[in-house]
Structure formats: structure tokens, C-alpha cells
Amino acid sequence: MRSKLSNGGQGLTDRTSVSKGGDATPVSRKGTIMRIAVAADRHALGREAARLGGTAIREAIAARGAATIVLATGASQFEMLEALCQRTDIDWPRVTAFHLDEYIDLPETHPASFRRYLRERFIAHVPNVGAFHLIDGNAVDLGAEVGRLNGLIDALAIDVVFAGIGENGHLAFNDPPADFDAPEGFKVVTLDAACRRQQLGEGWFPALDDVPPQAISMTIRQIMRGQLVVLSVSGERKAAAVGEAVCGPVTPLCPASILQRHPNCHLFLDPPAAARL
């Protein structure tokens, strides 16, 4: 059984880094081992995040002959995914992919479907990826679907988790107050009002009532199992959540704050998203 996450912040130091020659400037924050870098704009942010994550994928393949990754969706991931798909130096048939979350009872044909998003923005550009285990939010038996996903991911080491931070501080669809100790890899969650308003505000839905109230989400503990976490966050609307996640206490009220304790988490921001640091 996996152990619970540490409750203490002792021993944390200032450590930030970004590869030389890149498009982002390192920023140091006390009390976290998170590496933080501010890029000139969201395009440079995407390039840097894809460069770091892509290199980790290559290194995992070189070391073990295979790599497992987790992809995120949403507006903050557009540029990162575009840059990652252009990586011709990655042996994609050796890569197994998952994604962080998917709405329940939203058809895959809907513009907000994360399966549709990933088919259009990743799979169509990397058709030779070894396997992509998409979350079926329309499964007749949701318990069986969650069990299928957990059975798959429990058997694998996760090399890279690509993620973002929600306006309410959510990580995947783990809204506050988040369960930091949920033992399973995926579970059914209920979205809070702030999360649903974000989806509306980003233009994915015509009205708040159209945003599904539930989703299947990767859990906090599963995300923390990743060897490398690459966060891409852009836009002024995310600034307050970024400030809380980086500078505030580690608390379920800001789920992304738990990444202050991840040993290898890199946060890439554009200037508007970094405004509260």
C-alpha cells in the first residue's frame, strides 16, 4: 500500500532551475522545492515545458525502453501540446499515455470533451503513440471504467505528468477541499461552482447549466507519483491561484499547493500568471 503524503514542510529549500538557452527566467520562492520559471509569453512557456518534458520522455525510453506520461487539457496546454507533438526525436511507439480527467455524460463529439481535445491536439499529430488510455466518461458502468483505469495505471511507473492549475487551485479535477490521501489512481468527483464557472469562462460551454457536475479525475496521490511534474499555467485569471499554490500553505483548500512537496516539479508561467509571485 502506498504511504500517505508527508504532513510536514521541514527540510524544504530554495531550488529553481531551467535549462540554459531556454526562453524562461527562473524565479526563487522560499519554502518550496518547486522550480518556477517565467517565460516571455505563452508560446515560449509551451516550448520550455515541452522541451523539459520531452527530454524526460527520451531519457525514460533510453533507460527502460518505454515511457509513461499523463497529459492535461484546457486552454493553458495548447502551446505545450503543439510543441510536444513536434518532437520528432521521441520514439513515440514506446510511449503509453493517460490523461488527467474527463467529464461524465458529455458526448465525445462535444467541443469540451477532453477525449475530443486530445484526439485533435495530440493523437492526430502523434498517431504512432504506443497506447493512449482515454477516459470514457460515457461508460454505462462508471465503476467498471474507473476500475479499468486503475488496473492499467497501478502497474506502471509514471515518468512525466503534464498538468495545469485551475482558477480555484484545482489539480486535475480535484477541487477544494481536495482529498490528498485517496488511495486509488482515478475516482469520480463532483465539480464545485468555481471550477464550473472556469469552464464557462474559457468558452467551452454556452451556459453554466451546460457544464457537467461530475467527472472522472486522476487523484492527487497518483499525480504525486509522477517522477516529473511539468506545470503550464498562463493568463491573469490564474494569478491568484498560482500565488496561493506557490506562496501559501500546503492545504486541501488549494489542491495544487501539494506540489510544493513534490521533489521534481517545474512550473512554467507567462507574466500575467506570475503577477502574484
NUMAR-339988 format. One line per field, with one value per residue: residue in three letters; x, y, z of N, C-alpha, C in turn. Coordinates in steps of 0.2 Angstrom, whole numbers, plus 5000, padded with zeros to 4 digits. Layout:
REM residues N
donu = [ala ...]
nX = [X ...]
nY = [Y ...]
nZ = [Z ...]
caX = [X ...]
caY = [Y ...]
caZ = [Z ...]
cX = [X ...]
cY = [Y ...]
cZ = [Z ...]
//
This chain:
REM residues 277
donu = [met arg ser lys leu ser asn gly gly gln gly leu thr asp arg thr ser val ser lys gly gly asp ala thr pro val ser arg lys gly thr ile met arg ile ala val ala ala asp arg his ala leu gly arg glu ala ala arg leu gly gly thr ala ile arg glu ala ile ala ala arg gly ala ala thr ile val leu ala thr gly ala ser gln phe glu met leu glu ala leu cys gln arg thr asp ile asp trp pro arg val thr ala phe his leu asp glu tyr ile asp leu pro glu thr his pro ala ser phe arg arg tyr leu arg glu arg phe ile ala his val pro asn val gly ala phe his leu ile asp gly asn ala val asp leu gly ala glu val gly arg leu asn gly leu ile asp ala leu ala ile asp val val phe ala gly ile gly glu asn gly his leu ala phe asn asp pro pro ala asp phe asp ala pro glu gly phe lys val val thr leu asp ala ala cys arg arg gln gln leu gly glu gly trp phe pro ala leu asp asp val pro pro gln ala ile ser met thr ile arg gln ile met arg gly gln leu val val leu ser val ser gly glu arg lys ala ala ala val gly glu ala val cys gly pro val thr pro leu cys pro ala ser ile leu gln arg his pro asn cys his leu phe leu asp pro pro ala ala ala arg leu]
nX = [5004 5002 5011 5005 5005 5018 5016 5023 5033 5046 5064 5063 5070 5076 5075 5077 5077 5081 5084 5099 5099 5086 5069 5064 5064 5071 5063 5064 5057 5055 5053 5048 5052 5049 5052 5052 5048 5047 5041 5043 5031 5015 5018 5032 5032 5025 5035 5046 5041 5037 5050 5057 5049 5048 5062 5063 5055 5062 5074 5068 5064 5077 5082 5074 5067 5054 5041 5030 5017 5007 4994 4987 4973 4964 4964 4977 4986 4988 4999 5010 5006 5006 5020 5026 5021 5028 5040 5051 5061 5057 5054 5039 5031 5035 5029 5017 5001 4991 4977 4972 4958 4941 4924 4909 4896 4896 4896 4908 4909 4906 4912 4919 4924 4936 4942 4940 4947 4960 4962 4961 4972 4983 4984 4980 4992 5002 5001 5006 5009 5012 5001 4986 4977 4962 4949 4933 4920 4907 4904 4893 4894 4901 4909 4916 4923 4932 4938 4945 4954 4962 4967 4976 4985 4990 5000 5010 5025 5025 5032 5032 5021 5010 5003 4991 4985 4970 4958 4953 4962 4963 4969 4971 4954 4952 4944 4944 4938 4952 4955 4969 4974 4967 4967 4966 4970 4962 4946 4928 4922 4915 4911 4915 4907 4916 4925 4917 4912 4924 4926 4915 4919 4931 4925 4921 4908 4891 4882 4881 4874 4876 4888 4895 4891 4899 4914 4927 4942 4960 4968 4975 4986 4990 4995 5006 5014 5021 5037 5042 5034 5026 5021 5010 5005 4995 4990 4980 4969 4973 4982 4980 4977 4989 4998 4993 4996 5010 5015 5007 5001 5003 4988 4972 4963 4968 4972 4983 4994 5000 5010 5021 5028 5032 5046 5051 5046 5041 5036 5030 5026 5017 5020 5007 5001 5011 5009 5006 5017]
nY = [4994 5011 5024 5038 5055 5066 5076 5087 5101 5102 5104 5109 5118 5132 5130 5132 5130 5131 5125 5130 5143 5143 5149 5155 5163 5159 5159 5162 5155 5155 5141 5131 5117 5118 5121 5136 5146 5160 5164 5173 5174 5165 5156 5154 5149 5136 5130 5129 5120 5109 5106 5102 5092 5083 5079 5072 5061 5055 5051 5042 5032 5028 5023 5013 5007 5011 5023 5032 5043 5057 5067 5084 5094 5109 5127 5132 5122 5122 5127 5120 5107 5108 5111 5099 5089 5091 5085 5076 5068 5059 5042 5038 5026 5019 5025 5026 5033 5043 5053 5067 5069 5068 5073 5067 5059 5068 5069 5063 5070 5083 5100 5102 5090 5081 5070 5072 5084 5079 5070 5078 5087 5080 5066 5065 5071 5064 5050 5037 5034 5023 5018 5025 5028 5032 5041 5035 5044 5042 5029 5015 5008 5016 5013 5002 5007 5016 5006 4999 5009 5011 4998 4998 5009 5007 4997 5003 5014 5031 5043 5056 5069 5080 5095 5107 5122 5125 5139 5139 5134 5120 5104 5093 5087 5089 5097 5110 5107 5096 5079 5073 5060 5050 5033 5027 5027 5034 5042 5046 5062 5077 5092 5109 5125 5136 5129 5125 5137 5142 5134 5138 5152 5150 5147 5135 5130 5135 5140 5140 5130 5120 5114 5099 5092 5082 5072 5060 5059 5059 5056 5066 5059 5050 5059 5064 5053 5054 5054 5066 5082 5093 5109 5120 5136 5149 5166 5180 5177 5165 5170 5172 5160 5153 5161 5157 5143 5142 5151 5151 5141 5123 5115 5107 5116 5123 5114 5112 5116 5106 5102 5109 5100 5090 5082 5085 5095 5107 5123 5132 5148 5162 5180 5187 5176 5175 5186 5187 5182]
nZ = [5000 4996 5005 5015 5010 5016 5030 5034 5032 5033 5030 5017 5003 4994 4977 4961 4943 4926 4909 4902 4889 4886 4885 4897 4913 4928 4944 4961 4976 4993 5004 4996 4985 4973 4956 4947 4933 4923 4908 4892 4885 4882 4872 4872 4885 4882 4874 4882 4892 4885 4880 4892 4897 4886 4885 4896 4893 4883 4890 4899 4890 4885 4896 4901 4890 4888 4891 4901 4901 4907 4901 4901 4898 4892 4890 4894 4890 4876 4869 4874 4871 4857 4854 4860 4851 4840 4843 4835 4839 4849 4853 4849 4848 4859 4870 4882 4886 4897 4902 4912 4916 4914 4908 4915 4906 4895 4878 4867 4855 4859 4860 4872 4876 4883 4878 4864 4863 4865 4855 4844 4846 4850 4847 4834 4828 4833 4828 4830 4843 4857 4865 4871 4884 4885 4895 4897 4899 4897 4899 4903 4915 4927 4938 4934 4923 4930 4938 4927 4923 4934 4936 4925 4927 4939 4937 4932 4931 4932 4921 4917 4921 4914 4918 4924 4933 4941 4942 4954 4961 4958 4955 4942 4941 4955 4966 4978 4995 4993 4992 4999 5001 4995 4990 4977 4959 4950 4951 4954 4954 4961 4953 4959 4961 4957 4949 4938 4933 4928 4917 4909 4908 4900 4888 4884 4886 4883 4893 4911 4916 4907 4910 4915 4931 4936 4935 4930 4938 4939 4954 4968 4974 4965 4955 4961 4961 4950 4941 4936 4936 4926 4925 4916 4915 4912 4909 4917 4924 4931 4941 4955 4960 4957 4965 4978 4977 4976 4986 4997 5011 5012 5008 5008 5003 4993 4981 4972 4979 4986 4977 4981 4989 4980 4974 4961 4953 4940 4937 4924 4919 4911 4911 4915 4923 4933 4941 4955 4962]
caX = [5000 5006 5011 5002 5010 5021 5012 5027 5037 5053 5069 5062 5074 5075 5079 5074 5081 5078 5089 5102 5097 5079 5065 5061 5068 5070 5061 5065 5052 5056 5048 5046 5057 5046 5056 5047 5051 5043 5043 5041 5024 5013 5021 5038 5030 5024 5041 5050 5038 5038 5057 5059 5045 5051 5069 5062 5052 5068 5078 5065 5065 5084 5084 5069 5064 5047 5039 5023 5015 5000 4993 4982 4969 4962 4967 4984 4990 4988 5006 5014 5005 5009 5027 5027 5019 5033 5046 5052 5067 5054 5051 5033 5028 5037 5026 5010 4999 4984 4975 4970 4951 4935 4918 4904 4890 4897 4897 4914 4908 4905 4918 4923 4926 4944 4944 4940 4953 4967 4962 4963 4978 4989 4984 4980 4998 5006 4996 5010 5010 5011 4995 4983 4971 4957 4944 4927 4915 4900 4903 4887 4896 4907 4913 4920 4928 4937 4942 4949 4959 4966 4971 4981 4990 4994 5005 5015 5028 5023 5038 5030 5014 5009 4997 4990 4982 4964 4957 4951 4968 4962 4974 4966 4948 4952 4943 4945 4944 4954 4957 4976 4976 4963 4971 4965 4973 4956 4940 4923 4922 4910 4915 4912 4904 4921 4928 4912 4912 4930 4925 4911 4923 4935 4922 4919 4901 4887 4879 4884 4870 4878 4894 4893 4893 4904 4920 4932 4948 4966 4969 4981 4992 4993 4999 5012 5018 5025 5044 5042 5028 5028 5015 5010 4999 4995 4984 4979 4964 4976 4987 4978 4978 4997 5001 4992 4999 5017 5017 5003 5002 5000 4982 4967 4959 4972 4975 4989 4999 5003 5016 5027 5032 5035 5053 5054 5040 5043 5031 5031 5021 5018 5020 5001 5000 5016 5009 5005 5023]
caY = [5000 5017 5028 5044 5061 5069 5082 5092 5105 5103 5102 5112 5123 5136 5127 5133 5129 5130 5124 5136 5144 5142 5155 5156 5165 5156 5163 5158 5156 5152 5136 5126 5114 5118 5125 5141 5150 5164 5164 5179 5174 5158 5152 5152 5144 5130 5127 5127 5115 5103 5104 5098 5085 5079 5076 5067 5055 5052 5048 5036 5027 5026 5019 5007 5005 5013 5029 5033 5050 5059 5074 5088 5098 5115 5132 5133 5117 5122 5128 5115 5101 5109 5110 5092 5085 5092 5082 5070 5064 5054 5036 5038 5019 5016 5029 5025 5039 5043 5060 5068 5069 5068 5074 5062 5061 5073 5066 5064 5075 5090 5104 5102 5084 5080 5065 5075 5088 5075 5067 5083 5091 5076 5059 5066 5073 5058 5044 5031 5034 5016 5017 5031 5025 5038 5040 5035 5047 5040 5022 5013 5007 5021 5009 4997 5011 5018 5000 4998 5014 5010 4992 5000 5014 5004 4993 5007 5020 5037 5046 5063 5072 5087 5097 5115 5124 5129 5146 5138 5130 5113 5100 5089 5090 5088 5104 5111 5104 5090 5073 5071 5053 5045 5028 5025 5032 5038 5042 5050 5068 5082 5099 5114 5130 5140 5125 5125 5144 5142 5130 5143 5157 5149 5147 5128 5129 5141 5142 5137 5124 5115 5111 5093 5092 5077 5070 5056 5063 5057 5058 5069 5054 5047 5064 5065 5048 5055 5056 5073 5086 5099 5113 5125 5140 5156 5171 5183 5173 5160 5173 5172 5153 5152 5164 5153 5137 5143 5155 5149 5134 5117 5114 5105 5122 5125 5107 5112 5118 5100 5101 5112 5094 5086 5083 5087 5099 5113 5127 5137 5154 5168 5186 5188 5171 5176 5193 5187 5179]
caZ = [5000 4996 5011 5015 5009 5022 5033 5036 5026 5035 5025 5010 5002 4988 4972 4955 4938 4919 4905 4899 4882 4885 4884 4903 4918 4934 4950 4968 4981 4999 5007 4991 4981 4966 4951 4944 4928 4919 4900 4889 4883 4882 4867 4875 4890 4879 4871 4888 4896 4880 4880 4898 4897 4880 4887 4902 4890 4879 4895 4902 4885 4885 4902 4902 4884 4887 4895 4903 4903 4908 4898 4903 4893 4894 4886 4896 4887 4869 4866 4876 4866 4850 4854 4861 4846 4835 4845 4831 4842 4854 4850 4852 4849 4866 4875 4885 4889 4900 4903 4919 4918 4908 4911 4915 4902 4890 4872 4864 4850 4861 4859 4878 4878 4883 4873 4858 4863 4864 4848 4839 4848 4851 4844 4826 4827 4835 4828 4831 4850 4858 4868 4874 4888 4886 4900 4894 4904 4895 4901 4906 4921 4928 4942 4930 4920 4935 4939 4922 4923 4940 4934 4920 4929 4945 4935 4928 4934 4928 4920 4916 4922 4912 4921 4925 4940 4940 4945 4961 4964 4957 4951 4938 4943 4962 4968 4986 4998 4990 4996 4997 5003 4991 4988 4970 4954 4947 4955 4952 4958 4959 4952 4963 4957 4954 4943 4933 4931 4924 4911 4906 4906 4895 4882 4882 4886 4882 4899 4917 4917 4902 4912 4919 4938 4939 4931 4932 4938 4942 4961 4970 4976 4958 4951 4965 4960 4944 4943 4935 4935 4922 4925 4911 4918 4908 4910 4923 4928 4936 4945 4962 4962 4957 4971 4983 4976 4977 4992 5003 5015 5009 5011 5003 5001 4987 4980 4969 4984 4987 4973 4985 4992 4975 4973 4954 4950 4937 4935 4919 4919 4907 4915 4919 4928 4938 4944 4962 4965]
cX = [5004 5006 5008 5007 5012 5017 5016 5031 5044 5058 5068 5067 5073 5079 5075 5079 5077 5084 5092 5100 5090 5076 5062 5066 5067 5068 5062 5060 5054 5051 5046 5052 5054 5051 5051 5051 5046 5045 5040 5033 5021 5016 5028 5037 5029 5030 5045 5047 5038 5045 5059 5055 5047 5057 5068 5059 5058 5072 5075 5065 5072 5085 5080 5066 5057 5047 5032 5022 5008 4999 4987 4978 4968 4966 4975 4989 4991 4995 5010 5013 5007 5016 5029 5026 5025 5040 5047 5058 5064 5052 5044 5029 5030 5034 5019 5007 4992 4983 4972 4963 4947 4929 4914 4898 4890 4899 4904 4914 4907 4912 4922 4925 4933 4946 4945 4946 4959 4967 4964 4970 4984 4989 4984 4987 5004 5002 5000 5012 5008 5004 4992 4977 4966 4952 4937 4922 4908 4899 4897 4889 4902 4912 4918 4925 4933 4941 4947 4955 4964 4970 4977 4986 4993 5000 5011 5019 5027 5030 5037 5023 5014 5003 4996 4987 4976 4963 4955 4957 4968 4968 4970 4959 4947 4951 4944 4938 4946 4956 4965 4978 4971 4968 4971 4968 4968 4950 4934 4923 4917 4913 4911 4910 4910 4924 4923 4912 4919 4929 4920 4915 4928 4932 4920 4912 4897 4883 4882 4880 4872 4885 4892 4895 4898 4909 4923 4939 4954 4966 4975 4987 4994 4997 5006 5016 5023 5032 5045 5035 5029 5021 5016 5004 5000 4989 4983 4974 4967 4981 4986 4980 4986 5000 5000 4995 5006 5019 5013 5005 5000 4994 4977 4963 4962 4975 4981 4995 5003 5010 5022 5031 5034 5042 5056 5048 5043 5037 5033 5025 5023 5018 5013 5000 5005 5015 5008 5012 5027]
cY = [5006 5021 5035 5049 5064 5075 5088 5095 5106 5101 5105 5117 5127 5132 5128 5132 5129 5129 5130 5136 5143 5149 5158 5158 5162 5161 5159 5160 5152 5147 5131 5123 5114 5123 5129 5145 5154 5165 5171 5180 5166 5153 5150 5147 5137 5126 5125 5120 5108 5101 5100 5092 5080 5075 5071 5060 5052 5048 5042 5030 5024 5021 5013 5004 5007 5019 5029 5040 5051 5066 5077 5091 5105 5120 5133 5128 5117 5123 5123 5109 5102 5108 5102 5088 5086 5089 5076 5066 5059 5048 5035 5031 5016 5020 5027 5031 5038 5051 5061 5067 5069 5069 5068 5064 5066 5069 5068 5069 5082 5093 5104 5096 5083 5075 5068 5080 5085 5072 5072 5087 5087 5070 5060 5068 5068 5052 5037 5030 5026 5015 5023 5028 5031 5036 5040 5038 5045 5032 5021 5012 5011 5017 5005 5001 5014 5012 4999 5003 5013 5004 4994 5004 5011 5000 4997 5012 5026 5041 5054 5065 5079 5089 5105 5116 5128 5135 5145 5134 5122 5110 5094 5092 5088 5095 5104 5110 5097 5085 5071 5064 5048 5040 5026 5030 5036 5037 5047 5056 5073 5089 5104 5120 5134 5136 5126 5132 5145 5139 5135 5149 5156 5147 5140 5126 5136 5144 5138 5130 5118 5112 5105 5094 5087 5075 5064 5059 5058 5060 5062 5065 5051 5052 5064 5059 5049 5057 5063 5076 5092 5103 5119 5129 5147 5160 5174 5180 5168 5163 5171 5164 5151 5155 5159 5146 5137 5146 5154 5143 5129 5115 5111 5110 5125 5118 5107 5114 5112 5099 5105 5106 5089 5087 5085 5090 5105 5116 5132 5142 5159 5174 5187 5183 5172 5182 5193 5184 5185]
cZ = [5000 5002 5010 5013 5016 5024 5035 5031 5028 5030 5018 5009 4996 4982 4965 4949 4931 4915 4902 4891 4881 4885 4891 4908 4925 4940 4956 4973 4987 5001 5002 4987 4974 4962 4947 4939 4924 4912 4898 4888 4884 4877 4869 4881 4888 4877 4877 4891 4891 4880 4886 4898 4892 4882 4892 4898 4886 4884 4898 4896 4884 4890 4903 4895 4883 4892 4896 4905 4904 4905 4901 4897 4896 4890 4888 4893 4880 4866 4868 4872 4859 4849 4855 4855 4840 4837 4841 4834 4848 4850 4852 4852 4856 4871 4876 4888 4892 4900 4910 4921 4912 4912 4910 4911 4898 4884 4869 4858 4852 4861 4866 4880 4878 4879 4866 4857 4862 4857 4843 4840 4849 4847 4836 4824 4828 4834 4829 4839 4852 4861 4871 4877 4889 4891 4896 4900 4902 4896 4905 4913 4923 4933 4939 4926 4924 4937 4934 4922 4928 4939 4930 4923 4935 4943 4932 4932 4929 4928 4920 4917 4920 4915 4921 4932 4938 4944 4952 4965 4962 4954 4948 4940 4951 4965 4976 4989 4995 4995 4994 4998 5000 4988 4981 4965 4951 4951 4952 4957 4956 4959 4956 4958 4953 4948 4937 4929 4926 4917 4906 4903 4901 4888 4879 4882 4885 4888 4905 4918 4912 4905 4916 4926 4940 4933 4934 4932 4941 4949 4962 4971 4969 4955 4955 4964 4954 4945 4941 4934 4932 4922 4920 4914 4915 4910 4917 4927 4933 4941 4952 4964 4962 4963 4977 4983 4978 4984 4998 5006 5011 5012 5006 5000 4995 4985 4977 4973 4986 4983 4976 4987 4986 4974 4966 4950 4947 4935 4930 4918 4913 4912 4919 4924 4934 4942 4951 4965 4967]
//
